[in-house]
Amino acid sequence: MNLLYVLGIFVILVIVGIAIYLLTPRTYESGDSVANSYDEWTEDGILEFYWGEHIHLGHYGSPPKSKEFITAKYDFVHEMVRWGGLDKLPAKTTLLDVGCGIGGSSRILAKDYDFDVTAVTISPEQVKRAQELTPEGINAKFKVDDAMALSFPDASFDVVWSVEAGPHMPDKAVFAQELLRVLKPGGLLVVADWNQRDDRIIPLNFWEKPVMKQLLNQWSHPAFSSIEGFSELLAETGLVEGEVITDDWTQETLPSWIDSIWQGIIKPKGLILFGFSGFIKSLREVPTLLLMRLAFGAGLCRFGMFKATRANVDLDSATTVKTAVGSEK
């Protein structure tokens, strides 16, 4: 009887949890909804406790190997530096980190590569926490800014860097334009992002549509672009010299999703630090993490890498090129 009672309670909790999950989505409404979501996660400290200072996936090698979760995140930054060719750049290179979170990547780029880093996020609480985590002597500055309308003048930075910020952007063409606008001619753009399969080639099927809807609604994402689609948008700005280079790091990052859930099991201290409400809040993210693992494992989503060199053209000419290309589609 006691076992049946426990099982009954468990089933009720599961049903209630699923109901809450489905009935209280965190849908994208505006940049404010994204900022508010990250403010809440940063204020209570739950995300940092489980994910560390890097609010992005880890790199597990090719082929993937077993690796400690936080170590994989540090490795991701260094792998992205090498892939983008940033390890060949001189000290004091100016770099803009767009969507910096609480500054994990920014600190590595400043400390290990001696770059002059400026980092932006739409979340005031993330800026505050990033500043708290950054020791004296680390050349990384943090400020609140909107990636859809960056406050910097044209051609301000030698490098523009962005990790997993794109899904929050309501207009991917504007995002692409802004990333390249603030880049100096000859400068490097390096972006890592969650992408969906190019549905112009293979449309989403009956089960992929509801899965994608949940992935958008639960984490304040207006839309995912495809690797092919976003590379086209970068090229269409008229600000890219040569071709946009892309890669697919889905397999290298795939273990991150289950590892992120595993953190809640191997870190029971979180139950004491954040109490029952924190436990429920963390538990609420498990379905989305599992759906992410399903989507990336089944080919619905892909982890896209992008790099491009800024062309030596003025913005007026680039706008003309973009308009001309757009009219041909």
C-alpha positions as CSV (number, residue, x, y, z in Angstrom):
1,M,0.0,0.0,0.0
2,N,2.8,2.4,0.9
3,L,4.5,1.7,-2.5
4,L,1.2,2.3,-4.3
5,Y,0.8,5.6,-2.4
6,V,4.3,6.8,-3.3
7,L,3.7,5.8,-7.0
8,G,0.4,7.7,-7.0
9,I,2.0,10.8,-5.6
10,F,4.8,10.5,-8.2
11,V,2.3,10.2,-11.1
12,I,0.3,13.2,-9.8
13,L,3.5,15.3,-9.6
14,V,4.5,14.3,-13.1
15,I,1.1,15.2,-14.4
16,V,1.1,18.5,-12.6
17,G,4.6,19.2,-13.7
18,I,3.8,18.6,-17.4
19,A,0.7,20.8,-17.1
20,I,2.7,23.6,-15.6
21,Y,5.4,23.2,-18.3
22,L,2.8,23.4,-21.1
23,L,0.6,26.1,-19.6
24,T,3.3,28.5,-18.6
25,P,5.6,28.9,-21.6
26,R,8.3,31.7,-21.7
27,T,7.4,32.8,-25.2
28,Y,9.4,35.6,-26.9
29,E,7.5,38.9,-26.8
30,S,10.3,41.4,-27.1
31,G,13.9,42.0,-26.1
32,D,12.5,42.7,-22.6
33,S,11.2,39.1,-22.3
34,V,14.6,37.8,-23.1
35,A,16.3,40.2,-20.6
36,N,13.8,39.4,-17.9
37,S,14.4,35.6,-18.3
38,Y,18.1,36.0,-18.0
39,D,17.8,38.5,-15.1
40,E,15.8,35.9,-13.1
41,W,18.2,33.1,-13.8
42,T,21.1,35.3,-12.9
43,E,19.6,36.7,-9.7
44,D,18.8,33.3,-8.1
45,G,22.1,31.8,-9.2
46,I,20.7,28.4,-10.2
47,L,22.0,28.4,-13.8
48,E,25.5,29.4,-12.7
49,F,25.5,26.8,-9.9
50,Y,24.8,24.0,-12.4
51,W,26.4,25.4,-15.6
52,G,29.3,27.4,-14.2
53,E,30.3,30.7,-15.7
54,H,29.8,29.5,-19.3
55,I,26.1,29.6,-20.3
56,H,26.8,27.6,-23.4
57,L,27.4,24.1,-24.6
58,G,30.7,22.2,-24.2
59,H,33.0,20.7,-26.8
60,Y,33.7,17.0,-26.3
61,G,36.1,16.4,-29.2
62,S,35.7,14.7,-32.6
63,P,34.6,12.0,-32.1
64,P,33.1,13.0,-28.7
65,K,34.8,11.6,-25.6
66,S,33.7,11.5,-22.0
67,K,34.6,14.8,-20.4
68,E,33.7,16.8,-17.3
69,F,30.9,19.2,-18.1
70,I,32.6,22.5,-17.0
71,T,35.9,21.4,-18.7
72,A,34.0,20.9,-21.9
73,K,32.7,24.4,-21.8
74,Y,36.2,25.9,-21.4
75,D,37.4,23.6,-24.2
76,F,34.6,24.9,-26.4
77,V,36.0,28.5,-26.2
78,H,39.5,27.4,-27.1
79,E,38.3,25.2,-30.0
80,M,36.2,28.1,-31.3
81,V,39.3,30.4,-31.1
82,R,41.3,27.9,-33.1
83,W,38.6,27.3,-35.6
84,G,38.1,31.0,-36.2
85,G,41.8,31.6,-36.5
86,L,41.9,34.0,-33.6
87,D,44.9,32.3,-32.0
88,K,47.0,33.8,-34.8
89,L,46.0,37.4,-33.9
90,P,48.2,39.7,-31.9
91,A,47.8,40.8,-28.3
92,K,45.5,43.8,-27.7
93,T,43.2,42.8,-30.6
94,T,39.9,44.5,-30.0
95,L,37.0,42.0,-29.7
96,L,33.3,42.4,-29.2
97,D,31.5,39.5,-27.5
98,V,27.8,39.7,-28.5
99,G,25.5,37.9,-26.0
100,C,28.2,37.4,-23.4
101,G,26.1,36.0,-20.6
102,I,28.0,36.3,-17.3
103,G,31.3,36.7,-19.1
104,G,32.9,33.3,-19.1
105,S,34.2,33.4,-22.7
106,S,35.1,37.1,-22.4
107,R,37.4,36.4,-19.5
108,I,39.2,33.6,-21.3
109,L,39.6,35.7,-24.4
110,A,41.0,38.5,-22.3
111,K,43.2,36.5,-20.0
112,D,44.5,33.6,-22.2
113,Y,44.8,35.5,-25.5
114,D,45.4,39.1,-24.2
115,F,42.6,40.5,-26.3
116,D,40.9,43.9,-25.4
117,V,37.4,42.6,-24.9
118,T,34.1,44.5,-24.8
119,A,31.2,42.3,-24.0
120,V,27.4,43.0,-24.2
121,T,24.2,41.4,-23.1
122,I,20.6,42.5,-22.9
123,S,20.4,41.5,-19.3
124,P,21.4,44.1,-16.6
125,E,21.8,41.3,-14.0
126,Q,24.2,39.4,-16.3
127,V,26.3,42.5,-16.7
128,K,26.4,43.0,-12.9
129,R,27.4,39.4,-12.3
130,A,30.0,39.4,-15.0
131,Q,31.6,42.4,-13.4
132,E,31.6,40.7,-10.0
133,L,33.3,37.6,-11.5
134,T,36.0,39.5,-13.4
135,P,39.2,40.0,-11.4
136,E,41.3,43.1,-11.5
137,G,43.7,43.1,-14.4
138,I,41.4,41.2,-16.8
139,N,40.9,43.4,-19.8
140,A,37.1,42.8,-20.2
141,K,34.4,45.4,-20.0
142,F,30.7,44.6,-19.8
143,K,27.7,46.7,-20.7
144,V,24.0,46.4,-21.4
145,D,23.3,46.6,-25.2
146,D,20.9,45.3,-27.8
147,A,22.4,43.1,-30.5
148,M,19.6,44.2,-32.8
149,A,20.9,47.8,-32.5
150,L,24.4,47.9,-31.2
151,S,25.5,51.2,-29.7
152,F,29.0,51.1,-31.2
153,P,30.1,53.1,-34.3
154,D,30.7,51.4,-37.6
155,A,34.0,49.5,-37.9
156,S,34.8,49.5,-34.2
157,F,36.4,46.1,-33.6
158,D,39.0,43.8,-35.0
159,V,36.9,40.7,-34.1
160,V,33.2,40.1,-33.4
161,W,32.4,37.0,-31.5
162,S,29.0,35.5,-30.6
163,V,27.9,32.2,-29.0
164,E,24.3,30.9,-28.9
165,A,22.7,34.4,-29.1
166,G,21.1,34.1,-32.5
167,P,17.9,32.2,-31.5
168,H,16.8,35.2,-29.4
169,M,17.0,37.6,-32.4
170,P,13.6,38.4,-34.0
171,D,15.1,39.5,-37.3
172,K,18.2,37.4,-38.3
173,A,19.0,39.7,-41.3
174,V,19.3,42.7,-38.9
175,F,21.4,40.6,-36.5
176,A,23.7,39.7,-39.4
177,Q,24.0,43.3,-40.5
178,E,24.8,44.5,-37.0
179,L,27.5,41.9,-36.4
180,L,29.3,42.9,-39.5
181,R,28.6,46.7,-39.3
182,V,30.7,47.1,-36.1
183,L,33.6,45.0,-37.6
184,K,36.6,46.7,-39.1
185,P,37.4,46.0,-42.7
186,G,39.6,42.9,-42.7
187,G,38.3,42.0,-39.3
188,L,37.0,38.5,-38.4
189,L,33.5,37.5,-37.5
190,V,33.2,34.2,-35.6
191,V,29.7,32.9,-34.5
192,A,28.5,29.7,-32.9
193,D,24.7,29.1,-32.8
194,W,21.8,26.7,-32.4
195,N,20.2,26.2,-35.8
196,Q,17.4,24.2,-37.2
197,R,17.5,22.0,-40.3
198,D,17.0,24.0,-43.5
199,D,13.2,23.4,-43.9
200,R,13.3,24.9,-47.4
201,I,14.9,21.6,-48.4
202,I,13.3,19.2,-46.0
203,P,10.1,20.6,-44.4
204,L,9.4,19.8,-40.8
205,N,7.3,16.7,-40.3
206,F,4.4,15.9,-38.0
207,W,6.4,15.4,-34.9
208,E,9.1,18.0,-35.5
209,K,6.6,20.9,-35.6
210,P,5.4,20.5,-32.0
211,V,8.9,19.8,-30.8
212,M,10.2,23.0,-32.5
213,K,7.3,25.0,-31.1
214,Q,8.3,23.9,-27.5
215,L,11.9,24.8,-28.1
216,L,10.9,28.3,-29.2
217,N,8.3,28.9,-26.6
218,Q,10.1,27.6,-23.5
219,W,13.3,29.7,-23.8
220,S,12.1,33.0,-25.4
221,H,13.2,32.2,-28.9
222,P,11.3,33.9,-31.8
223,A,12.9,31.6,-34.4
224,F,15.9,29.4,-35.3
225,S,17.7,30.1,-38.6
226,S,19.3,27.3,-40.5
227,I,23.1,27.1,-41.1
228,E,22.5,27.7,-44.8
229,G,20.0,30.5,-44.2
230,F,22.1,32.5,-41.8
231,S,25.2,32.2,-43.9
232,E,23.2,33.6,-46.8
233,L,22.0,36.5,-44.7
234,L,25.6,37.3,-43.8
235,A,26.6,37.2,-47.4
236,E,23.7,39.3,-48.5
237,T,24.8,42.2,-46.3
238,G,27.4,42.9,-48.9
239,L,30.0,43.2,-46.1
240,V,31.7,39.9,-46.4
241,E,34.9,39.4,-48.3
242,G,34.9,36.1,-50.2
243,E,32.7,33.3,-48.8
244,V,31.1,32.7,-45.4
245,I,32.7,29.6,-44.0
246,T,30.4,27.2,-42.0
247,D,30.8,24.0,-40.0
248,D,28.5,21.7,-38.1
249,W,29.5,21.0,-34.5
250,T,26.4,19.0,-33.6
251,Q,28.3,15.8,-32.6
252,E,31.0,17.6,-30.8
253,T,28.5,19.4,-28.5
254,L,25.7,16.8,-28.3
255,P,26.7,15.3,-24.9
256,S,26.1,18.7,-23.3
257,W,22.3,18.2,-23.1
258,I,22.4,15.0,-21.0
259,D,25.4,16.3,-19.0
260,S,23.4,19.4,-18.1
261,I,20.6,17.3,-16.6
262,W,23.2,15.1,-14.9
263,Q,24.5,18.1,-13.0
264,G,21.3,18.2,-11.0
265,I,21.9,14.7,-9.9
266,I,25.5,14.9,-8.9
267,K,25.1,18.3,-7.2
268,P,22.5,17.6,-4.5
269,K,23.8,20.7,-2.6
270,G,21.5,22.7,-4.9
271,L,18.5,21.4,-3.0
272,I,19.8,23.1,0.1
273,L,21.0,26.3,-1.5
274,F,17.8,27.0,-3.6
275,G,15.2,25.1,-1.6
276,F,12.1,23.4,-2.9
277,S,11.1,26.3,-5.3
278,G,14.6,26.2,-6.8
279,F,14.3,22.4,-7.3
280,I,11.0,22.8,-9.1
281,K,12.4,25.6,-11.2
282,S,15.3,23.4,-12.2
283,L,13.1,20.4,-12.8
284,R,10.9,22.4,-15.1
285,E,13.8,22.8,-17.6
286,V,14.4,19.0,-17.9
287,P,11.7,18.5,-20.6
288,T,13.2,21.3,-22.8
289,L,16.7,19.8,-22.3
290,L,15.5,16.4,-23.4
291,L,13.7,17.9,-26.4
292,M,16.9,19.7,-27.3
293,R,18.8,16.4,-27.1
294,L,16.1,14.8,-29.3
295,A,16.1,17.6,-31.8
296,F,19.9,17.8,-32.2
297,G,20.3,14.0,-32.2
298,A,17.6,13.5,-34.8
299,G,18.8,16.2,-37.2
300,L,16.0,18.6,-36.6
301,C,18.5,21.0,-35.0
302,R,22.2,21.5,-35.8
303,F,25.0,23.4,-34.0
304,G,26.3,25.8,-36.6
305,M,29.7,27.6,-36.8
306,F,30.2,30.6,-39.0
307,K,33.2,32.7,-39.8
308,A,33.7,35.6,-42.3
309,T,36.1,38.4,-43.1
310,R,34.7,42.0,-43.3
311,A,35.0,43.4,-46.8
312,N,36.6,46.8,-47.3
313,V,33.4,48.5,-48.6
314,D,31.4,51.3,-47.1
315,L,28.0,50.7,-45.7
316,D,26.2,52.6,-48.4
317,S,27.6,50.3,-51.1
318,A,26.8,47.3,-48.9
319,T,23.2,48.3,-48.6
320,T,22.9,48.6,-52.3
321,V,24.3,45.1,-52.7
322,K,21.9,43.7,-50.1
323,T,18.9,45.3,-51.9
324,A,20.0,44.0,-55.2
325,V,20.5,40.4,-53.9
326,G,17.3,40.5,-52.1
327,S,15.4,41.5,-55.2
328,E,16.6,38.5,-57.1
329,K,15.1,36.0,-54.6
